[in-house]
Amino acid sequence: MDEIKRIMVKHIILWTLNPELTEEEKQAVKAGIKAGLEGLVGQVPGLLEVKVHIDGRLASSNADVMLDSTLESEDALKAYAKHPAHVAVANEKVRPFTVQRSCLDFEIL
């Protein structure tokens, strides 16, 4: 029997925190971003996996936080962007504390 290949979507975000935050504030903000975004699994339809990387950053980096998420489809990604739980996390835990955002969305098998 042929194996059915399912195309999913990766949604990768890199954020740079506001440099005016103290180190203690940055640690608290990163923990809040991680808890908020990873907590969306099971709340947002089509959101399969979320991993927020906040530790182990090397000095050669020019971003502070990385979101690595997997969604069922491009339509699921579009719905995720507007989902009230996601918007709340973005508005309360991410946007007030970040100064730069880069995004890469792509299909995977």
N, C-alpha and C positions, 0 to 999 in steps of 0.2 A: 504494500500500500504506500502511495506517495505521501510524504510528510507535507502538511500545509504550513507554509511560511507566513507568518503574521508580521506585518509592518507596524512598528510602534514609533513613537516620537521621543527623542531626548530633548530636554529643555535645560540648558546650562546658562547660569547667570553668574557673573562676577561683580562684586560690589567693592567699592572703596569707601571706607568709613570717613566721616568728617574728621580731619586732622586736629580740630580743636578739642576733640574728646580726650579725656585723660586715659591712661592705660586701663585703669579700673573701670571707667565708663565703657571703653571699647570691649572689655571682656564681658560685661553685663549685656551690652547691646548684642554681641555675637551669640551669647547664650539664648537671648530672647528670640533672635532671628531663627536659630536652630530649632528651638522648642516650637515656635509658632509654625514654621513651614513643615517640619517633620510631622507635626500634629494634624496636618491636613489630609494625610492618607486615611481613607475611610470616610472622610467628610465630603470630599470632592469626587463626584463620579468620573471614572476614567483615569484618575491619578493613581498609578500603580506603585510607584516607589519614589521616595525623596531622601536624599542624603545631603546634609549641609555640612561643609568642611570649614571648621573654625580654628583648628589647632595644627601645629606643625609647619606654619608658614615660614618659608625661608626668606632671607634678606633680599634675594634676587627677585622676589615677587613685587608686583605693582597693584595687587588687589588684596583685600582683607578677608573676604568671605566668598565661598563658592557654593552655589546650589546646583546639584546634579539630580534631575528628576526624570522619570519615565512615565509617559502617558500612552493610553491605548491608541490614540490617533491624533491627527491634526485638528479634527473637530473637538476632541476632548481638550486639547491645548487651548483652543479658542474659548471653550466654556469655562475652563479653569481660570483664565485671565479675568473673567467677569464674575466668577462665583463669589458670593458675599463673604464667605469665610476667608478666601484668599485675599480679597480686597481689604478686609479688616486687618489681616496680618501685615500686608504691604503698607497700609496707611498708618498703623500704630507702631510696628516694630522695625520696619525697613526704611521707608522714605524719609522720616524725620532725621535719620542718623547717617545717611549715605550721601556722597557727593558725586559719585560716578557709577554707572551701570553698563555692563556689556552683556549682550545676549547672543547665544548660538542655539538655534533650533534645527534639528535634522532627523531624518528618518533612519531607523535601524531595522534589521531583520531579526 
